Structure formats: C-alpha cells, structure tokens
C-alpha cells in the first residue's frame, strides 16, 4: 500500500522517512518530494509498505504524530489525476 506523508519538516530526507516507517513493516519504496529547481523538500512524500495490515497500522499510529518536530499527516495515497 502506498502512503501519502504530509507536513514533513524541511530537514526530513528520504533515508530518515524510510527508517521511520520501517518500524511498521518492510518499506519497498520511500521518497521525499523536492522542488526541481531548488532541490528543497516540498514538505511531503510517499512510502510504500508491502503488507497492507502493516500500512494501515502505520496510518493509524502516524497520522497526527510528531516526526522531526512536526505533526505529520499520514493517509493512503490516491492516484494522481491526469
């Protein structure tokens, strides 16, 4: 299941995001989205956890929880509209 992670600290990078979510299950992919011109974090990212039950537990426990000094938003990612 792919998760949307919002309200990330500007200092959060892909490695720390992945490490944080590995406590819930195997993370097959993680990325912090960055501005293509400046390289600075845009404040959100995505994490893919292979086990859906583990992903649901991560959503339940992480939505509104403190991570790197910010109360993050965590939900199931919705497909990009084209």
Secondary structure, DSSP 8 states (H G I E B T S, - for coil): -EEEEES--TT--HHHHHHHHTTTS-EEEEEEEE-TTT--EEEEEEEEES-HHHHHHHHHHHTT-EETTEE-EEEE------
